[in-house]
Amino acid sequence: MAKAAGVTRLTVYHQFGSRRGLLEAVFDDIAQQGGLMEIADAMAMPDPRAALDRLVEIFCAFWNRDRAVGRLHEAMATDPEFALALLERNERRRKTFTALVKRAAGKSASARAQQDAVDMIFALTSFAMFAMLSRDRPVDQVCALLKSACHSALDPLVAGTHSAAKRR
């Protein structure tokens, strides 16, 4: 990496502390350039369904922006340190959806039902799913399809919350 940048390895380590520090800086830059900083605004939306829609839009735009970002997963097979860093980074998306599902479900849904919804939404918003669906569809259609599928995972939990509130 240092050679490609035209600097010494010592300069890279001085700037980033380690290869892992360099990877984190690269991932942060990719996230910034790809609009992932908008996630906080989406999570602040009061309606969980609207927040979910916005998150799907953010991830569709991110995956569509530069297909090379999605192909980073292919590099995981040959570099264990890179794989670990990327997997940890990807788990941030799962944590975001976990928080959203918990907020949407309230106390009415079981932990298993909430985990199932998180797992489904996490899978639906992955690069692999985006890439598969976008082969023969424009991005706006992919985004609409993913929103619908994500709603199917979330709505039973939200419906349970509304039903419990009506019974009170």
Secondary structure, DSSP 4 states (H G I P E B T S, - for coil): -HHHHTS-HHHHHHHHSSHHHHHHHHHHHHHHHTTGGGHHHHHT-SSHHHHHHHHHHHHHHHHHH-HHHHGGGGGGGT-HHHHHHHHHHHHHHHHHHHHHHHHHHTTSS-HHHHHHHHHHHHHHTSHHHHHHHTTSS-HHHHHHHHHHHHHHHHHHHHHHHHHHHHH-
